[in-house]
Amino acid sequence: MSQAVEADSRIPVTVLTGFLGAGKTTLLNHVLTADHGQKIAVIVNEFGEVGIDNQLVVGADEEIFEMNNGCICCTVRGDLIRILGELMDAKRGAGDSRKANFDRVLIETTGLADPAPVAQTFFVDEEMAEFYKLDAIVTVVDAKHADQHLDDGHEAQEQVAFADVLLLNKTDLVTENELKKLEHRLIAMNPAAKLYHTRQSQIDIHHILGIGAFDLEKKLELDPGFLEEEDHDHDDDVYSLFFREEQPLDLVKLERFLQEWLTDHGTDTFRYKGVLHIKGVKQRIVFQGIHMLFSSYPDRDWRADEQRVSEFVIIGRNLDTEWFNEQFANCVATS
């Protein structure tokens, strides 16, 4: 680590980005549970009106500052500055804020976010620039679906282009030849980024935290208009569906729904995740996937003081909202 990085007393900020389902939340949990002795404040942004990540991130009740209903780089840009300001006041113990002791900040962006406007926050806002320093942009790349995302999505391309560190994740799901081809493509897009192969987003945290990798001059060479404010548009065909059900679900009916869903809508389903209440099961069932790949597993037991409710979100393109609502309603268990 350079003396310049060591001498800088500002709070370091790491931006975790990557397309939907790449493994950002898994990486975030890995960092939060690693033995590093640091206290980390986390800001999670989700695409959609209701957040799910705060239920899937360890320690979420105490550590998550969540922004919903929009992209972190546009409609909730003010929220990002506001929350960073609240953290700054809490660190200083100013005003009505409760005293907060944290060593660094992690921002996990939605998979549909262009990271450049997030990074701008730490340079165009003078107060933010004095208190925080942008340490690195870390982009998680889904080795299984990266080519499709890079071919179809402007945001996925920006996430790779602006990365200081690229984590080529889910390497166990592709062949060695596919992996080499993708690696060459990523290096051609961003030869300056450090590139690591990972499975389940497992990485030595010293490769992503406290590395002093963000270089404003290099980013300005890549994009001369980097510090200029501009509007940010998303593909209107991409949107989210949120489902909530207080009655327990029938596992057999749910599996039938899932099979029909993936058969008919799998290619248009970018990301889905949630927590399910299954009849006769004492644990929460965590359910998540991307396109045709999905997983579910029993989480902790439902607490006696919490409401047992199923909540999950689907992000995709051209989804038949009426069909999804009808099919999910049919999954309710009979008494």
ZIVEN-V213052 format. One record per helix or strand of 2 or more residues. SS is the DSSP state (hx for helix, st for strand). FROM is the first residue (numbers start at 0). LEN is the number of residues. Records with the same first field share a line. If there is no record, write none. Layout:
BEGIN
SS=FROM-LEN, FROM-LEN
END
This chain:
BEGIN
hx=2-5, 23-10, 52-4, 59-4, 76-16, 114-10, 125-6, 145-7, 153-8, 170-3, 175-14, 204-3, 215-7, 250-18, 320-9
st=10-7, 39-6, 63-4, 103-5, 131-11, 164-5, 193-4, 237-8, 268-8, 282-8, 292-9, 309-8
END
